[in-house]
């Protein structure tokens, strides 16, 4: 058994400081194990969220040595234990206590996105016909566990605090999941441009780098959505087609 030091953020409602705890660590431990050990040995009032401890619930998101990660999926042998390991709450959301932040804003954002609107079934038995490639395109997006690490690392939310103007990468993925669904009839492109701030994203791929499910957020969701938004809003040929088909009124 060896000992390691963890510098854990302690405090309430945005105020606080790092406090160091030394605890024994062993092979195979993850950061969440160490936090639980610290709770048991030295800080029973330390607040942190967790649930499945299997990288599927997204509850234990935190910033570990400055990087947004899941505590349950960050092994100690991935970290430099020769110096204190910092563990702090997500920075893009209001701080509540210790390692816990208020992520309820995300649920309000989701309510503001037009919901799934399927077309009528293709067959009498109530089923649809679609190409396998169209099905495969959206399957990746359904892996999201809503850990909000991508939201936390996004500079538009983290640094510029434009929560009232930008929905963030998680919900651009959600919108892509709906827009690219082969049986959906909804149109969210105008909302993405005017209400949801898709133009704020400058595709740095920082969200893709932190995704624990390895969803290609930027390449497969955000960039295709941006292309669709630009085509619909600014492509003169697309405008003409919309006028001819009656989707928008003519001049």
Secondary structure, 3 states (H helix, E strand, C coil): CEEEEEEEEEEECCEEEEEEEEEEECCCCEHHHHHHHHHHHCCCCCCCCCCCCCCCCCCCEEEECCEEEEHHHCEHHHCCCCCCEEEECCCCCEEEECCEEECHHHHHHHHCCCCCCECCCCCCCCCCCCCHHHHHHHHHHHHCCCCCHHHHHCHHHHCCCCCCCCCCHHHHHHHHHHHCCCCECCCCHHHHHHCCCHHHCCCCCHHHHHCCCCCCHHHHHHHHHHHHHHHHHHCHHHHHHHHHCCCCCCC
